[in-house]
Amino acid sequence: MGRNSGRTGAGGLLVRRSHRGGDAAIYGPSAAIDPKGFTLIELLVVVSVVALLIALLVPALQRSRKQAQAVVCQSRLRQSGLSLSMYVQENDGRLPLDAGGQIFWFLTQRGHPELTKVALCPSASKPSADRELRERNAGDTFHAYPWLMDRPDLCGSYGHNRYTGGRATDHPAFRLYWFTSDIKRGGTIPVLSDSRLQGVMPTDADAPPESDGGPYTYTLGMSNLCINRHNGGNNMLFMDWSVRKVGLKELWTLKWHPDYDTAGPWTTAGGAQPGDWPEWMRTFQDY
């Protein structure tokens, strides 16, 4: 039996001569696979492209997430509005009496337990770790408030306009309250809104907060509502049971109580200028 002989052809092709005559080609490593793999420059290019894609995708994903949270937020306010409208129908058109702002607690104890599930905006679904806020039953822009000190498992993200409901009294001090929902222009009267406190009582002279979600001011005023939870605005349920997003500066133009001046000093009609607002609010739409 003859011995095979071989030679190397062009391009690294190994050619062996068989004992039967003729050449048998066997591809060498350099012909089929580059043994060097990626060069450093090629790896850097790949890494740069991946980093660029991540930089482009992450903000888009964050925007989509915030938009989804805003949609869920409005849906939960609509569910709350449905329960409130049912209560009104069952009680001769009268709104629930003011329960210290704890409208969700009030309703859950009166046959509407489903509200424990919809009292939270998904953008503020957990209480703050700040001890002072928890002790004051308060939250902030992206944290819920606890309903009750002895029930940390119960918390909420929406504030009740305490002028809607009033109290069981004819005292003149309560002339600022609405007792029924049968009111003209109900679409301008807030009932529930994104808030850092469970109950609010704004006045047309309330000044805006100096920072978004800043220190708790121990008041029931507008600073509890003026929080940038939804891209320059908050979601709100109105007396006609409609729900929509409200601009932060628009808060001062709504009819919070019967004597509220909707053309007060913090409105365009009242002479407010963009430079009058705290710096963090100056780019928001004026109303």
HELIX and SHEET records of a PDB file:
HELIX    1   1 ALA A   10  GLY A   12  5                                   3    
HELIX    2   2 PRO A   29  ALA A   32  1                                   4    
HELIX    3   3 LEU A   40  GLU A   90  1                                  51    
HELIX    4   4 ILE A  103  THR A  108  1                                   6    
HELIX    5   5 LEU A  115  VAL A  118  1                                   4    
HELIX    6   6 ARG A  131  GLU A  135  1                                   5    
HELIX    7   7 PRO A  172  LEU A  176  5                                   5    
HELIX    8   8 GLY A  186  THR A  188  5                                   3    
HELIX    9   9 MET A  222  ASN A  224  5                                   3    
HELIX   10  10 LYS A  249  THR A  253  5                                   5    
HELIX   11  11 PRO A  274  ASP A  276  5                                   3    
HELIX   12  12 GLU A  279  MET A  281  5                                   3    
SHEET    1   A 3 SER A   5  THR A   8  0                                        
SHEET    2   A 3 LEU A  13  ARG A  17 -1                                        
SHEET    3   A 3 ASP A  23  TYR A  27 -1                                        
SHEET    1   B 2 TYR A 145  LEU A 148  0                                        
SHEET    2   B 2 ARG A 151  GLY A 156 -1                                        
SHEET    1   C 5 GLY A 199  VAL A 200  0                                        
SHEET    2   C 5 TYR A 158  ASN A 161  1                                        
SHEET    3   C 5 PRO A 190  ASP A 194 -1                                        
SHEET    4   C 5 GLY A 233  PHE A 238 -1                                        
SHEET    5   C 5 VAL A 243  GLY A 247 -1                                        
END                                                                             
